[in-house]
Structures are given as structure tokens and as C-alpha cells.
Amino acid sequence: RKSCVVVRSRLVCFADPSITHLSMSTDRLRVGVLGATGAVGQRFIQLLASHPWFVLHALGASGRSAGRTYAEAAHWLQATPMPLEVAGIMVDECAPSSGKFAECNAVFSALDSNVAGDIEAAFANAGIPVFSNAKNYRYEALVPLLVPQVNHDRQPPRHHRKQPEQPHRRL
């Protein structure tokens, strides 16, 4: 049985049925970022750090960065400062049994496609949902690829989606 929620006008389903009412819950989901020290991983961190539904719980990178704090391991490239809540997180290897990844409800992968395939498959096989930026599984039948401008018919009905705020207009 799956639990599904709407996140930014997209339907997101989790294999864990205990994950239900995210928007109403005060408990945030524990998430990890794979490839956290790279530019895409940093962007994931920037977006997730203040997200109302997620808390950054685990950060993964190559063996060169593992075992160091995120502040030591990452050369921050984003325009905004590194979020303070991640600076002290210990970076782990990108494996589902490594560090705090086993406690995550989901992971966001910013891994390069050259290494993403096996690592993302290991997380999925361990029962941890993977949201990937890599191309490796885009054509798999059970992996949804939702592009609202292209396959809007796969989105949930309009009354289930939060409507974007309308800009204020001067009269």
C-alpha cells in the first residue's frame, strides 16, 4: 500500500503507508541528499533546508568527503550562505546502510549518471524512495517522470492541487 501527497503540484507516492498527511503534520520527513557536495547537491540542500515537510537528516558524497563535516567537505557554490543546520552534519558514503541513511524516509539524488545507477538502485532496493536528477531510470516503466507541460494528464485532479497565488495587480 502506498501513501501519496501533492508536492508542488506533483503527486508523490511513498511505499511506507505511515507517511500520510504531510501538509498537516508537525513531524517532518527525514531526507538525505546523495552527491551533497556538488553544485546540484548544494541546490537540493538549499531548497530542502527550510522546507516545511522535510528535514535534512543525512548527506552523502564520495569517499574523499565521507567522515568530514559538511562545512569541511563542501566548497559552497550557491549565492546564499550555507544553511547553518547542515554545516555540522557528518558526510557519509552513498550507501543505504551508511550513517543515518537507513533512518531516512527518502533521498534526493544529485549524483552524476556515471555512478547514480547502482547507488540509486541500492537505495530503492532497501525500500528508500529516490528522487533523482540523473537520467539512468527515466525510461523504466515503474519510474514516473512528470513534466506538467507535457503529461499533465498524469497529475492528480485539479481540486487536489494547491493553486498558485495570483500576483497582486494595480488598478
Backbone torsions as a table, in degrees:
resi	resn	phi	psi	omega
1	ARG	NA	138.2	-178.9
2	LYS	-110.3	156.0	170.0
3	SER	-113.6	134.8	-178.3
4	CYS	-124.9	144.6	175.9
5	VAL	-137.2	162.6	176.4
6	VAL	-100.4	122.5	179.0
7	VAL	-121.8	115.2	179.6
8	ARG	49.4	52.7	177.9
9	SER	66.2	18.9	177.9
10	ARG	-124.8	142.6	177.0
11	LEU	-83.2	124.5	179.6
12	VAL	-119.9	126.6	-178.4
13	CYS	-114.6	141.7	178.3
14	PHE	-118.9	142.9	179.1
15	ALA	-70.3	-22.9	-178.1
16	ASP	-82.3	112.1	-177.6
17	PRO	-68.0	-11.3	179.4
18	SER	-76.8	-13.4	178.9
19	ILE	-89.2	105.5	-175.2
20	THR	-126.8	-81.2	-168.2
21	HIS	-92.8	71.4	-176.6
22	LEU	-59.4	-45.0	-174.7
23	SER	-67.7	-23.2	-179.4
24	MET	-97.7	-10.1	-173.4
25	SER	-86.2	144.9	173.4
26	THR	-89.4	-16.3	177.1
27	ASP	-85.3	125.9	179.5
28	ARG	-93.5	151.4	179.0
29	LEU	-74.6	137.7	176.4
30	ARG	-80.6	123.6	-179.9
31	VAL	-127.4	157.2	175.9
32	GLY	-122.2	162.6	176.5
33	VAL	-123.9	123.6	175.4
34	LEU	-93.1	136.6	-176.3
35	GLY	74.9	36.2	-171.0
36	ALA	-66.4	-24.1	-175.2
37	THR	-87.0	-14.4	178.7
38	GLY	-79.5	174.4	-176.8
39	ALA	-62.0	-42.5	-180.0
40	VAL	-70.0	-40.6	176.7
41	GLY	-61.1	-39.7	177.5
42	GLN	-64.1	-37.1	178.0
43	ARG	-66.5	-42.0	174.5
44	PHE	-56.3	-47.3	-179.0
45	ILE	-61.0	-44.0	179.5
46	GLN	-58.9	-41.5	-179.4
47	LEU	-76.6	-33.8	-176.4
48	LEU	-85.4	-22.0	-173.9
49	ALA	-59.2	-36.3	-178.1
50	SER	-113.7	18.6	-177.9
51	HIS	-72.9	136.7	-177.0
52	PRO	-71.4	-16.9	-176.4
53	TRP	-105.0	-15.7	-173.8
54	PHE	-124.3	148.1	171.0
55	VAL	-125.2	130.7	178.5
56	LEU	-70.2	118.3	-173.1
57	HIS	-114.4	-30.8	-177.8
58	ALA	-143.8	142.6	177.6
59	LEU	-127.1	133.5	-178.4
60	GLY	-124.5	148.3	178.0
61	ALA	-157.1	-170.1	-178.5
62	SER	-69.9	170.8	179.2
63	GLY	-59.6	-25.8	178.7
64	ARG	-65.1	-33.2	-177.1
65	SER	-96.5	-22.7	-177.1
66	ALA	-60.7	140.4	179.5
67	GLY	89.9	-1.6	177.3
68	ARG	-112.5	158.1	174.3
69	THR	-69.6	158.0	-179.1
70	TYR	-60.8	-38.8	179.1
71	ALA	-61.5	-34.8	178.2
72	GLU	-76.8	-36.0	-172.3
73	ALA	-83.5	-31.4	-172.6
74	ALA	-99.4	136.9	169.0
75	HIS	-96.8	96.3	-171.4
76	TRP	-63.3	124.8	-175.8
77	LEU	-109.7	-9.3	-174.6
78	GLN	-76.3	159.3	-178.1
79	ALA	-70.3	-30.4	178.5
80	THR	-92.1	156.8	179.8
81	PRO	-64.2	157.0	176.1
82	MET	-59.7	130.8	177.8
83	PRO	-59.4	132.1	-176.7
84	LEU	-60.7	-33.1	-176.6
85	GLU	-68.1	-15.1	179.1
86	VAL	-103.4	-17.0	-174.7
87	ALA	-56.0	-37.1	-177.5
88	GLY	-93.3	-0.8	179.5
89	ILE	-70.2	133.9	177.8
90	MET	-75.9	130.2	179.5
91	VAL	-80.2	133.8	-179.9
92	ASP	-111.1	167.5	169.8
93	GLU	-67.2	154.4	-179.8
94	CYS	-83.0	78.2	177.8
95	ALA	-144.2	141.7	-176.1
96	PRO	-62.1	-22.7	180.0
97	SER	-97.9	1.0	-176.4
98	SER	-87.2	129.5	175.7
99	GLY	54.6	-128.1	-175.2
100	LYS	-92.2	2.5	-177.5
101	PHE	-62.2	-32.7	180.0
102	ALA	-64.2	-20.3	-179.9
103	GLU	-92.7	-0.1	-176.3
104	CYS	-82.1	144.6	174.3
105	ASN	-81.9	-23.0	-180.0
106	ALA	-166.7	161.2	173.7
107	VAL	-129.8	149.7	173.9
108	PHE	-108.1	125.3	-175.4
109	SER	-105.2	123.8	174.9
110	ALA	-113.3	23.4	-177.8
111	LEU	-73.0	148.4	174.0
112	ASP	-65.7	146.2	-176.8
113	SER	-61.0	-21.3	178.4
114	ASN	-64.9	-29.4	-178.6
115	VAL	-117.0	-12.6	-173.5
116	ALA	-64.1	-38.2	-172.8
117	GLY	-51.8	-58.9	-177.1
118	ASP	-68.7	-40.2	-177.6
119	ILE	-67.6	-47.1	179.2
120	GLU	-63.9	-37.7	177.5
121	ALA	-63.3	-39.0	178.9
122	ALA	-62.5	-41.9	178.0
123	PHE	-66.0	-45.2	179.9
124	ALA	-62.4	-41.6	178.9
125	ASN	-66.9	-24.2	177.1
126	ALA	-84.4	1.2	177.8
127	GLY	86.4	14.6	179.4
128	ILE	-102.3	115.5	179.6
129	PRO	-59.9	141.3	-177.9
130	VAL	-119.8	126.8	171.9
131	PHE	-106.3	110.4	-169.3
132	SER	-110.6	146.5	173.2
133	ASN	-97.0	-9.1	-177.0
134	ALA	-83.4	162.8	-176.3
135	LYS	-90.1	-5.9	-167.7
136	ASN	-55.3	-39.1	-173.7
137	TYR	-114.2	18.2	-175.8
138	ARG	-63.7	-27.1	-177.5
139	TYR	-102.2	9.3	177.4
140	GLU	-74.7	140.5	-175.3
141	ALA	-62.4	-35.4	-176.1
142	LEU	-92.7	5.9	-179.5
143	VAL	-107.4	109.4	-178.3
144	PRO	-73.5	136.7	173.3
145	LEU	-121.6	111.0	-174.5
146	LEU	-111.5	115.8	175.4
147	VAL	-123.1	102.6	-172.1
148	PRO	-52.4	-34.2	-179.3
149	GLN	-72.3	-19.6	-175.5
150	VAL	-106.4	-52.2	-176.0
151	ASN	-120.1	52.7	-179.2
152	HIS	-60.1	-21.7	179.3
153	ASP	-67.4	-15.4	178.5
154	ARG	-89.1	-3.0	178.2
155	GLN	-79.5	159.9	176.6
156	PRO	-66.1	160.9	178.8
157	PRO	-54.6	148.7	-173.7
158	ARG	-54.9	-36.8	-177.7
159	HIS	-69.6	-10.3	177.0
160	HIS	-94.5	-8.8	-177.6
161	ARG	-99.6	142.8	176.0
162	LYS	-72.4	132.0	179.6
163	GLN	-81.2	138.4	177.5
164	PRO	-66.3	148.2	178.9
165	GLU	-68.4	140.6	178.4
166	GLN	-83.2	139.3	178.6
167	PRO	-67.7	149.3	178.0
168	HIS	-73.3	136.4	-179.8
169	ARG	-114.1	141.6	174.5
170	ARG	-85.2	141.9	177.3
171	LEU	-100.3	NA	NA
